[in-house]
Amino acid sequence: MPRVSTDQLAARRQQILDSARSCFARYGYEGATVRRLEQTTGLSRGAIFHYFRDKEALFLALAEQDARRMAEIVADQGLVQVMRELLAGEDGDDRSWLGTRLEVSRRLRTDPEFRQRWRAHSAALTAATRDRLERQAAAGALRDDVPVPVLAQYLELVLEGLVSHLAMGLPAGDLAGVLDVVEQTVRRSAPPHVMEP
């Protein structure tokens, strides 16, 4: 029997995660039954659970992967960009991480054990947001009349509001414009242009 390389194992694991993201986005955590996961991945339950202990472990691995990706985007482009990507995923793209984020939010509200396990990931996103804001402040691009921790909490509340809005199925409407306003509220205002005489 040929040996399977580490790269092949990692690729299969990622294939399962990508397919599971689609299944969780379409059906939610409860509706993503093992049978639906089998259909979506094209693999047997034995193959799926060779990589993940159970459905909960699969969902948590997916949510952790998405949280790492969010933290990377925050570090590079800011939390508003994460919100823009969540908004872009609202159009029904099963590969987006909006569905996962909605399920994380629901489980945080209803599952104390999940909430406890999720704290470290939430703290990583908060740390990435604050670090980015600190760098922006040091570069003079951030407003200086509001402390960085307050701005970070403001952006996190906007993120949670956006997730709640989308979870309720409310129309996205002008939310892209709202995110423009949010971004402008944390930036340093440009000094007024003075015309030369």
C-alpha positions as CSV (number, residue, x, y, z in Angstrom):
1,M,0.0,0.0,0.0
2,P,1.5,3.4,-1.0
3,R,2.3,5.8,1.8
4,V,0.4,9.1,1.8
5,S,2.6,12.1,2.1
6,T,2.1,14.8,4.7
7,D,1.2,17.2,1.9
8,Q,-1.5,14.9,0.7
9,L,-2.9,14.5,4.2
10,A,-2.9,18.3,4.6
11,A,-4.6,18.7,1.2
12,R,-7.3,16.2,2.1
13,R,-7.9,17.9,5.5
14,Q,-8.2,21.3,3.8
15,Q,-10.6,19.8,1.2
16,I,-12.8,18.6,4.1
17,L,-12.7,22.0,5.8
18,D,-13.6,23.8,2.6
19,S,-16.5,21.5,1.9
20,A,-17.7,21.7,5.5
21,R,-17.6,25.5,5.3
22,S,-20.1,25.2,2.4
23,C,-22.3,22.8,4.4
24,F,-22.3,24.8,7.6
25,A,-23.0,28.0,5.6
26,R,-26.0,26.4,3.8
27,Y,-27.5,24.4,6.7
28,G,-26.1,25.9,9.9
29,Y,-24.4,23.8,12.6
30,E,-27.4,21.7,13.5
31,G,-28.6,21.2,9.9
32,A,-25.1,20.1,8.8
33,T,-25.8,16.5,9.6
34,V,-23.1,13.8,9.1
35,R,-25.0,12.6,6.0
36,R,-24.9,16.1,4.6
37,L,-21.3,16.5,5.4
38,E,-20.7,13.2,3.6
39,Q,-22.6,14.4,0.5
40,T,-20.9,17.8,0.5
41,T,-17.4,16.4,0.9
42,G,-17.9,13.4,-1.2
43,L,-16.2,11.3,1.5
44,S,-17.5,8.7,4.0
45,R,-17.9,9.6,7.6
46,G,-14.9,7.4,8.4
47,A,-12.8,9.4,6.0
48,I,-14.1,12.7,7.5
49,F,-13.7,11.6,11.1
50,H,-10.2,10.2,10.4
51,Y,-9.1,13.9,10.4
52,F,-11.6,15.3,12.9
53,R,-12.8,13.6,16.1
54,D,-16.5,14.6,15.5
55,K,-18.7,17.2,13.9
56,E,-17.9,19.6,16.8
57,A,-14.2,19.2,16.3
58,L,-14.6,19.8,12.5
59,F,-16.6,23.0,13.1
60,L,-14.1,24.2,15.7
61,A,-11.2,23.6,13.3
62,L,-13.0,25.5,10.6
63,A,-13.9,28.4,12.9
64,E,-10.3,28.5,14.2
65,Q,-8.9,28.6,10.6
66,D,-11.3,31.4,9.8
67,A,-10.3,33.3,13.0
68,R,-6.6,33.0,12.0
69,R,-7.5,34.3,8.6
70,M,-9.4,37.2,10.1
71,A,-6.5,38.1,12.4
72,E,-4.1,38.1,9.4
73,I,-6.4,40.4,7.5
74,V,-6.8,42.7,10.5
75,A,-3.0,42.8,10.9
76,D,-2.5,43.7,7.3
77,Q,-5.6,45.8,6.3
78,G,-7.6,46.4,9.5
79,L,-10.9,45.2,11.0
80,V,-13.0,47.2,8.6
81,Q,-11.6,45.0,5.8
82,V,-12.8,41.9,7.7
83,M,-16.3,43.5,7.8
84,R,-16.1,44.2,4.0
85,E,-15.3,40.5,3.4
86,L,-18.1,39.4,5.6
87,L,-20.4,41.7,3.7
88,A,-19.2,40.4,0.4
89,G,-19.9,36.8,1.6
90,E,-23.5,37.8,2.3
91,D,-24.3,37.3,-1.4
92,G,-24.6,33.5,-0.7
93,D,-21.1,32.4,-1.5
94,D,-20.9,29.2,0.5
95,R,-17.1,29.4,0.5
96,S,-17.1,32.7,2.5
97,W,-16.7,32.7,6.2
98,L,-19.9,34.6,6.9
99,G,-21.8,31.4,7.6
100,T,-19.1,30.2,10.0
101,R,-19.1,33.6,11.8
102,L,-22.9,33.5,12.1
103,E,-22.7,30.0,13.6
104,V,-19.9,31.1,16.0
105,S,-22.0,34.0,17.2
106,R,-25.0,31.8,17.7
107,R,-23.0,29.2,19.6
108,L,-21.3,31.9,21.8
109,R,-24.8,32.9,22.9
110,T,-26.1,29.4,23.6
111,D,-23.2,27.1,24.4
112,P,-21.1,28.0,27.5
113,E,-18.5,25.3,26.8
114,F,-17.9,26.6,23.2
115,R,-17.8,30.2,24.6
116,Q,-15.0,29.1,27.0
117,R,-13.0,27.4,24.2
118,W,-13.5,30.4,21.9
119,R,-12.0,33.0,24.2
120,A,-8.4,32.5,23.0
121,H,-9.5,33.1,19.4
122,S,-11.5,36.2,20.3
123,A,-8.5,37.5,22.3
124,A,-6.3,37.0,19.2
125,L,-8.6,39.1,17.0
126,T,-8.8,41.8,19.7
127,A,-5.0,41.8,20.0
128,A,-4.5,42.0,16.2
129,T,-7.0,44.9,16.1
130,R,-5.3,46.9,18.8
131,D,-1.8,46.2,17.4
132,R,-3.0,47.5,14.0
133,L,-4.5,50.6,15.6
134,E,-1.4,51.2,17.6
135,R,0.7,51.1,14.4
136,Q,-1.8,53.4,12.7
137,A,-1.6,55.8,15.6
138,A,2.2,55.8,15.6
139,A,2.1,56.6,11.9
140,G,-0.2,59.6,12.6
141,A,-3.1,58.1,10.5
142,L,-5.4,57.6,13.5
143,R,-7.4,60.1,15.3
144,D,-5.7,61.1,18.6
145,D,-8.6,62.3,20.7
146,V,-9.9,58.8,21.5
147,P,-7.8,56.1,23.2
148,V,-6.8,53.1,21.0
149,P,-8.6,50.6,23.3
150,V,-11.9,52.6,22.9
151,L,-11.5,52.6,19.1
152,A,-10.7,48.9,19.1
153,Q,-13.9,48.2,21.1
154,Y,-15.9,50.5,18.8
155,L,-14.8,48.5,15.8
156,E,-15.5,45.2,17.5
157,L,-19.0,46.4,18.3
158,V,-19.6,47.4,14.7
159,L,-18.4,44.0,13.6
160,E,-20.8,42.3,16.0
161,G,-23.6,44.6,14.8
162,L,-22.9,43.8,11.2
163,V,-22.9,40.0,12.0
164,S,-26.3,40.4,13.8
165,H,-27.7,42.5,11.0
166,L,-26.8,39.8,8.4
167,A,-27.9,37.0,10.7
168,M,-31.4,38.5,10.9
169,G,-31.5,38.4,7.1
170,L,-31.9,42.2,6.9
171,P,-30.9,43.7,3.5
172,A,-27.3,44.8,3.1
173,G,-28.5,48.0,1.4
174,D,-25.9,50.7,2.0
175,L,-23.8,48.8,4.4
176,A,-20.7,49.3,2.2
177,G,-21.2,53.0,2.6
178,V,-21.7,52.6,6.3
179,L,-18.3,50.8,6.5
180,D,-16.8,53.8,4.7
181,V,-18.2,56.0,7.4
182,V,-16.9,53.7,10.2
183,E,-13.4,53.8,8.6
184,Q,-13.5,57.6,8.4
185,T,-14.5,57.9,12.1
186,V,-11.2,56.3,13.3
187,R,-8.9,58.1,10.9
188,R,-7.2,61.4,11.6
189,S,-9.0,64.2,9.8
190,A,-7.0,65.9,7.1
191,P,-6.3,69.5,8.0
192,P,-8.5,71.9,6.0
193,H,-6.9,73.0,2.8
194,V,-5.8,76.6,2.9
195,M,-5.7,78.4,-0.3
196,E,-2.6,80.4,-1.1
197,P,-3.2,84.1,-1.6
